[in-house]
Amino acid sequence: MAEMNMQMMDSDEEDEDAASVHSAMSNMSDFAEDEEVDYLALELLHHLPADKADKLMKSLRAKEKAVQDLVSRNRSLLKSCKVLDEENQTLTDKLKAEEVAAKAAPEPAVPKASAPVDTSIFAQMERGKEEK
């Protein structure tokens, strides 16, 4: 009797876990077959010897835990992706704003060439050196 109570408690925990897995997915109709499989597994447990039923339940729990871990990791990755996407969008918007501002800004004035410098004095000095 204690074993049946334990299995019923385990069943409740599995229902909660299954509900959280279901909530992680977007389409609930995908789980119609899974629900049937769960009921078939529970029915199978009633026909198995106690040691085999325990072994099967341990295996199912381990697989469910692995699924929960994957769901958790996927949620974490999704959150990280959203943060990176927002950051990327912000930087893209800033870059576009700077490009628009750069196009709208007047061209910097190019300094005009100054009047030609009189270099004749240097030429005279050079000639003077050559003559000496």
Backbone as a chain_set.jsonl record, in Angstrom:
{"seq": "MAEMNMQMMDSDEEDEDAASVHSAMSNMSDFAEDEEVDYLALELLHHLPADKADKLMKSLRAKEKAVQDLVSRNRSLLKSCKVLDEENQTLTDKLKAEEVAAKAAPEPAVPKASAPVDTSIFAQMERGKEEK", "coords": {"N": [[0.82, -1.181, 0.0], [1.934, 1.251, 0.789], [3.748, 1.51, -1.199], [2.119, 1.965, -3.415], [1.047, 4.443, -2.701], [3.383, 5.929, -2.8], [3.942, 5.736, -5.514], [1.747, 7.11, -6.511], [2.271, 9.656, -5.498], [4.637, 10.161, -6.819], [3.595, 10.188, -9.33], [2.062, 12.528, -9.222], [4.114, 14.416, -8.997], [5.329, 13.999, -11.44], [3.273, 14.834, -13.088], [3.269, 17.574, -12.548], [5.836, 18.219, -13.476], [5.511, 17.494, -16.137], [3.594, 19.335, -16.849], [5.078, 21.694, -16.706], [6.894, 21.247, -18.718], [5.143, 21.153, -20.849], [4.242, 23.781, -20.811], [6.445, 25.072, -21.722], [6.492, 24.672, -24.36], [5.053, 25.705, -27.48], [2.801, 24.725, -28.858], [0.099, 23.067, -27.842], [-1.276, 20.915, -28.885], [0.57, 19.16, -29.797], [1.091, 17.461, -27.777], [-0.851, 15.58, -27.388], [-0.56, 12.902, -28.146], [1.552, 12.255, -26.451], [0.338, 12.366, -23.96], [-1.304, 10.115, -24.096], [0.664, 8.156, -24.199], [1.784, 8.463, -21.671], [-0.313, 7.549, -20.037], [-0.463, 4.902, -20.925], [2.029, 4.003, -20.087], [1.741, 4.167, -17.306], [-0.286, 2.283, -16.977], [1.088, 0.048, -17.782], [2.925, -0.149, -15.714], [1.373, -1.157, -13.642], [1.114, -3.796, -14.329], [3.598, -4.855, -14.213], [6.202, -6.559, -12.372], [7.183, -5.487, -9.071], [9.968, -4.756, -8.772], [10.774, -4.4, -11.424], [9.03, -2.394, -12.192], [9.908, -0.297, -10.555], [12.457, 0.074, -11.606], [11.829, 0.882, -14.211], [10.456, 3.261, -13.624], [12.531, 4.783, -12.472], [14.144, 5.099, -14.692], [12.407, 6.552, -16.366], [12.097, 8.865, -14.82], [14.716, 9.844, -14.85], [14.987, 10.442, -17.547], [13.011, 12.393, -17.801], [14.072, 14.347, -16.13], [16.327, 15.016, -17.61], [15.082, 16.142, -19.835], [13.858, 18.333, -18.614], [16.148, 19.749, -17.818], [17.194, 20.409, -20.339], [15.125, 22.037, -21.3], [15.322, 24.13, -19.487], [17.911, 25.08, -20.064], [17.502, 25.832, -22.714], [15.653, 27.913, -22.373], [17.27, 29.715, -21.012], [19.203, 30.22, -22.983], [17.563, 31.362, -24.918], [16.794, 33.687, -23.611], [19.289, 34.954, -23.403], [19.813, 35.31, -26.116], [17.792, 37.113, -26.791], [18.579, 39.349, -25.3], [21.046, 39.919, -26.513], [20.122, 40.441, -29.089], [18.588, 42.755, -28.672], [20.624, 44.481, -27.848], [22.19, 44.51, -30.158], [20.35, 45.654, -31.935], [20.051, 48.188, -30.789], [22.658, 49.234, -31.11], [22.807, 49.195, -33.891], [20.81, 51.035, -34.541], [21.961, 53.367, -33.426], [24.233, 53.593, -35.049], [23.068, 54.015, -37.58], [21.823, 56.469, -37.055], [24.049, 58.086, -36.636], [25.211, 57.961, -39.172], [23.249, 59.261, -40.701], [23.364, 61.756, -39.485], [25.977, 62.457, -40.175], [25.774, 62.705, -42.918], [24.022, 64.83, -43.112], [25.421, 66.89, -41.969], [27.35, 69.812, -42.751], [29.897, 69.892, -45.243], [33.281, 69.856, -44.222], [35.124, 72.846, -44.377], [37.544, 73.279, -46.843], [40.796, 74.334, -46.481], [41.865, 77.225, -48.194], [44.351, 77.51, -50.702], [47.244, 79.233, -49.895], [48.666, 82.376, -50.847], [51.274, 82.324, -53.291], [54.518, 81.647, -52.059], [57.248, 83.748, -51.755], [60.162, 82.702, -52.919], [62.464, 83.678, -53.865], [64.54, 84.829, -52.497], [65.865, 82.726, -51.368], [66.817, 81.48, -53.588], [68.609, 83.421, -54.493], [70.48, 83.336, -52.428], [71.484, 80.831, -52.783], [72.678, 81.018, -55.246], [74.667, 82.781, -54.592], [76.315, 81.237, -52.97], [77.263, 79.44, -54.785], [78.808, 81.011, -56.443], [80.947, 81.698, -54.878]], "CA": [[0.0, 0.0, 0.0], [2.846, 2.389, 0.85], [4.356, 1.608, -2.522], [1.126, 2.59, -4.301], [1.004, 5.863, -2.333], [4.616, 6.508, -3.314], [3.791, 5.856, -6.958], [0.782, 8.174, -6.757], [2.967, 10.911, -5.239], [5.548, 10.321, -7.942], [2.74, 10.527, -10.466], [1.732, 13.946, -9.083], [5.317, 15.164, -9.334], [5.511, 13.89, -12.88], [2.263, 15.685, -13.712], [3.758, 18.947, -12.434], [6.951, 18.34, -14.403], [4.962, 17.444, -17.492], [2.923, 20.608, -17.086], [6.076, 22.719, -16.977], [7.424, 20.982, -20.056], [4.096, 21.561, -21.773], [4.174, 25.233, -20.871], [7.618, 25.561, -22.429], [6.251, 24.49, -25.779], [4.03, 26.633, -27.933], [1.627, 24.086, -29.427], [-0.351, 22.031, -26.916], [-1.787, 19.742, -29.61], [1.69, 18.244, -29.995], [1.226, 16.579, -26.622], [-1.978, 14.654, -27.28], [-0.006, 11.541, -28.184], [2.36, 12.073, -25.249], [-0.577, 12.081, -22.849], [-1.691, 8.719, -24.237], [1.836, 7.355, -23.851], [1.902, 8.502, -20.213], [-1.314, 6.646, -19.46], [-0.053, 3.528, -21.247], [3.163, 3.672, -19.221], [1.203, 3.915, -15.969], [-0.992, 1.004, -17.026], [2.121, -0.977, -17.856], [3.505, -0.275, -14.38], [0.502, -2.004, -12.816], [1.266, -5.189, -14.754], [4.985, -5.277, -14.019], [6.624, -6.843, -10.989], [7.586, -4.277, -8.352], [11.347, -4.356, -9.057], [10.821, -3.917, -12.811], [8.311, -1.123, -12.208], [10.81, 0.695, -9.961], [13.536, 0.321, -12.565], [11.233, 1.665, -15.289], [10.172, 4.602, -13.102], [13.811, 5.487, -12.342], [14.544, 5.459, -16.044], [11.531, 7.624, -16.833], [12.428, 10.081, -14.065], [15.993, 10.351, -15.349], [14.735, 11.062, -18.85], [12.243, 13.607, -17.565], [15.003, 15.341, -15.592], [17.136, 15.472, -18.737], [14.24, 17.037, -20.633], [13.713, 19.579, -17.854], [17.415, 20.467, -17.916], [17.265, 20.974, -21.684], [14.173, 23.139, -21.373], [15.906, 25.228, -18.721], [19.029, 25.618, -20.848], [16.941, 26.507, -23.884], [15.095, 29.188, -21.92], [18.4, 30.586, -20.721], [19.771, 30.629, -24.269], [16.609, 32.266, -25.553], [16.907, 34.966, -22.906], [20.559, 35.555, -23.831], [19.649, 35.735, -27.509], [16.965, 38.315, -26.799], [19.4, 40.452, -24.8], [22.007, 40.241, -27.567], [19.377, 41.028, -30.198], [18.26, 44.13, -28.285], [21.873, 45.238, -27.868], [22.538, 44.663, -31.564], [19.405, 46.609, -32.524], [20.401, 49.505, -30.266], [23.882, 49.687, -31.765], [22.481, 49.447, -35.3], [20.084, 52.301, -34.583], [22.929, 54.442, -33.184], [25.077, 53.709, -36.235], [22.265, 54.661, -38.626], [21.638, 57.866, -36.672], [25.318, 58.774, -36.867], [25.385, 58.078, -40.621], [22.337, 60.312, -41.151], [23.907, 63.022, -38.989], [27.189, 62.758, -40.937], [25.351, 63.154, -44.256], [23.346, 66.115, -42.967], [26.387, 67.903, -41.54], [28.034, 70.427, -43.899], [31.262, 69.424, -45.5], [34.259, 70.757, -43.601], [35.74, 73.752, -45.343], [38.922, 72.96, -47.196], [41.535, 75.605, -46.45], [42.305, 77.684, -49.505], [45.801, 77.583, -50.844], [47.695, 80.6, -49.638], [49.39, 83.003, -51.961], [52.591, 81.713, -53.465], [55.56, 82.183, -51.198], [58.396, 84.263, -52.517], [61.364, 81.931, -52.594], [63.572, 84.24, -54.632], [65.649, 85.104, -51.6], [66.627, 81.488, -51.212], [67.516, 81.262, -54.86], [69.751, 84.345, -54.51], [71.492, 82.843, -51.486], [72.067, 79.638, -53.39], [73.586, 81.49, -56.301], [75.803, 83.401, -53.912], [77.188, 80.173, -52.506], [77.892, 78.835, -55.961], [79.796, 81.946, -56.98], [82.1, 81.774, -53.993]], "C": [[0.878, 1.264, 0.0], [3.489, 2.614, -0.513], [3.402, 2.288, -3.503], [1.012, 4.086, -3.995], [2.22, 6.584, -2.882], [4.5, 6.726, -4.814], [2.799, 6.966, -7.299], [1.418, 9.538, -6.525], [3.937, 11.204, -6.371], [4.771, 10.74, -9.183], [2.37, 12.006, -10.424], [2.92, 14.82, -9.455], [5.551, 15.143, -10.832], [4.504, 14.76, -13.612], [2.701, 17.148, -13.673], [4.906, 19.18, -13.399], [6.457, 18.367, -15.837], [4.277, 18.763, -17.826], [3.941, 21.698, -17.394], [6.725, 22.505, -18.333], [6.41, 21.443, -21.091], [4.054, 23.076, -21.913], [5.359, 25.817, -21.627], [7.429, 25.477, -23.935], [5.088, 25.381, -26.205], [2.746, 25.958, -28.399], [1.207, 22.909, -28.557], [-0.853, 20.784, -27.642], [-0.676, 18.723, -29.88], [1.753, 17.195, -28.893], [0.077, 15.594, -26.461], [-1.477, 13.213, -27.266], [0.824, 11.258, -26.938], [1.495, 11.742, -24.045], [-0.997, 10.608, -22.897], [-0.542, 7.797, -23.826], [2.018, 7.325, -22.342], [0.915, 7.54, -19.557], [-0.963, 5.187, -19.737], [1.108, 3.087, -20.356], [2.676, 3.367, -17.804], [0.452, 2.584, -15.918], [0.0, -0.151, -17.055], [2.744, -1.218, -16.485], [2.671, -1.199, -13.481], [0.657, -3.486, -13.144], [2.679, -5.726, -14.551], [5.224, -5.678, -12.569], [7.204, -5.572, -10.367], [8.996, -3.823, -8.7], [11.487, -3.808, -10.474], [10.128, -2.55, -12.921], [9.189, -0.006, -11.63], [11.919, 1.078, -10.936], [13.023, 1.191, -13.719], [10.967, 3.103, -14.835], [11.453, 5.42, -12.939], [14.287, 5.959, -13.706], [13.709, 6.618, -16.577], [11.832, 8.943, -16.122], [13.728, 10.698, -14.575], [15.802, 11.044, -16.703], [13.959, 12.362, -18.704], [13.141, 14.714, -17.023], [15.886, 15.897, -16.716], [16.351, 16.441, -19.62], [14.085, 18.376, -19.926], [14.994, 20.413, -17.918], [17.566, 21.121, -19.29], [16.323, 22.165, -21.841], [14.74, 24.355, -20.642], [17.047, 25.889, -19.493], [18.527, 26.371, -22.071], [16.335, 27.854, -23.511], [16.202, 30.189, -21.643], [19.036, 31.103, -22.013], [18.853, 31.613, -24.988], [16.683, 33.646, -24.927], [18.189, 35.693, -23.335], [20.465, 36.081, -25.262], [18.826, 37.012, -27.598], [17.763, 39.526, -26.34], [20.398, 40.885, -25.878], [21.32, 40.897, -28.76], [19.027, 42.482, -29.899], [19.507, 45.016, -28.333], [22.297, 45.522, -29.313], [21.639, 45.709, -32.23], [19.724, 48.027, -32.07], [21.634, 50.069, -30.967], [23.647, 49.989, -33.242], [21.755, 50.776, -35.449], [21.023, 53.486, -34.372], [23.794, 54.681, -34.415], [24.327, 54.396, -37.366], [22.07, 56.14, -38.323], [22.908, 58.672, -36.927], [25.566, 58.953, -38.363], [24.501, 59.189, -41.18], [22.873, 61.674, -40.72], [25.148, 63.421, -39.792], [26.823, 63.257, -42.336], [24.724, 64.534, -44.188], [24.317, 67.229, -42.599], [27.074, 68.495, -42.771], [29.46, 69.89, -44.013], [32.234, 70.372, -44.815], [34.944, 71.597, -44.689], [37.195, 73.368, -45.565], [39.683, 74.277, -47.198], [42.041, 75.957, -47.854], [43.823, 77.738, -49.519], [46.219, 79.037, -50.658], [48.447, 81.129, -50.865], [50.763, 82.367, -52.086], [53.649, 82.437, -52.622], [56.734, 82.607, -52.078], [59.648, 83.537, -52.067], [62.592, 82.491, -53.317], [64.78, 84.518, -53.742], [66.521, 83.876, -51.408], [67.422, 81.182, -52.472], [68.751, 82.169, -54.94], [70.869, 83.846, -53.6], [72.214, 81.64, -52.08], [73.06, 80.04, -54.477], [74.838, 82.087, -55.678], [76.778, 82.37, -53.431], [77.948, 79.566, -53.664], [79.001, 79.722, -56.508], [81.052, 81.965, -56.141], [82.912, 80.583, -54.218]], "O": [[0.587, 2.226, -0.711], [3.739, 3.747, -0.924], [3.829, 3.095, -4.328], [0.895, 4.903, -4.909], [2.116, 7.709, -3.372], [4.905, 7.767, -5.331], [2.994, 7.687, -8.278], [1.142, 10.481, -7.266], [4.051, 12.341, -6.829], [5.243, 11.549, -9.982], [2.361, 12.672, -11.459], [2.768, 15.834, -10.137], [5.928, 16.155, -11.422], [4.829, 15.359, -14.637], [2.526, 17.877, -14.649], [4.958, 20.212, -14.068], [6.924, 19.163, -16.652], [4.369, 19.25, -18.953], [3.696, 22.541, -18.256], [7.067, 23.467, -19.021], [6.776, 22.053, -22.096], [3.853, 23.595, -23.011], [5.284, 26.942, -22.121], [8.134, 26.142, -24.693], [4.247, 25.759, -25.388], [1.684, 26.578, -28.338], [1.876, 21.876, -28.536], [-0.852, 19.698, -27.062], [-0.955, 17.557, -30.159], [2.395, 16.157, -29.056], [0.042, 14.846, -25.484], [-1.929, 12.403, -26.457], [0.803, 10.14, -26.423], [1.878, 10.928, -23.205], [-1.04, 9.936, -21.867], [-0.764, 6.775, -23.177], [2.367, 6.285, -21.781], [1.269, 6.808, -18.633], [-1.147, 4.33, -18.873], [1.163, 1.937, -19.922], [3.145, 2.418, -17.175], [0.544, 1.849, -14.935], [-0.218, -1.192, -16.433], [3.055, -2.356, -16.133], [3.219, -1.933, -12.659], [0.357, -4.338, -12.308], [2.919, -6.924, -14.703], [4.545, -5.204, -11.658], [7.664, -4.684, -11.084], [9.218, -2.629, -8.905], [12.235, -2.857, -10.701], [10.583, -1.668, -13.649], [9.207, 1.105, -12.159], [12.271, 2.25, -11.07], [13.702, 2.123, -14.15], [11.224, 4.05, -15.578], [11.466, 6.615, -13.234], [14.773, 7.08, -13.853], [14.244, 7.555, -17.17], [11.823, 10.007, -16.741], [13.835, 11.916, -14.716], [16.385, 12.097, -16.962], [14.229, 13.328, -19.416], [12.999, 15.877, -17.402], [16.157, 17.097, -16.766], [16.894, 17.439, -20.094], [14.169, 19.43, -20.556], [14.937, 21.635, -18.056], [18.016, 22.262, -19.388], [16.684, 23.177, -22.443], [14.644, 25.479, -21.132], [17.131, 27.116, -19.561], [19.061, 27.422, -22.423], [16.485, 28.829, -24.247], [16.093, 31.365, -21.991], [19.367, 32.284, -22.119], [19.316, 32.58, -25.593], [16.64, 34.657, -25.628], [18.171, 36.896, -23.596], [20.972, 37.158, -25.576], [19.134, 37.897, -28.397], [17.644, 40.606, -26.917], [20.571, 42.079, -26.124], [21.876, 41.809, -29.372], [19.153, 43.344, -30.769], [19.453, 46.154, -28.799], [22.71, 46.634, -29.642], [22.115, 46.546, -32.996], [19.675, 48.963, -32.867], [21.655, 51.233, -31.366], [24.223, 50.932, -33.783], [22.039, 51.55, -36.362], [20.902, 54.5, -35.059], [24.06, 55.825, -34.784], [24.882, 55.264, -38.041], [22.141, 56.974, -39.225], [22.841, 59.813, -37.384], [26.079, 59.991, -38.781], [24.938, 59.968, -42.027], [22.843, 62.632, -41.493], [25.349, 64.605, -40.061], [27.495, 64.136, -42.875], [24.88, 65.329, -45.115], [24.056, 68.396, -42.891], [27.354, 67.775, -43.73], [30.104, 69.504, -43.038], [32.021, 71.584, -44.831], [35.287, 71.104, -45.764], [37.962, 73.163, -44.624], [39.263, 75.235, -47.847], [42.563, 75.116, -48.584], [44.476, 77.976, -48.504], [45.603, 79.949, -51.209], [48.799, 80.384, -51.779], [51.343, 81.924, -51.095], [53.655, 83.662, -52.502], [57.136, 81.907, -53.007], [60.131, 83.744, -50.954], [63.636, 81.841, -53.369], [65.92, 84.446, -54.201], [67.744, 83.969, -51.301], [68.549, 80.69, -52.416], [69.811, 81.74, -55.397], [72.048, 83.921, -53.946], [73.417, 81.468, -51.889], [74.141, 79.463, -54.598], [75.942, 81.909, -56.193], [77.985, 82.608, -53.48], [79.123, 79.22, -53.544], [80.021, 79.224, -56.984], [82.133, 82.229, -56.667], [83.952, 80.415, -53.58]]}, "num_chains": 1, "name": "protein.A"}
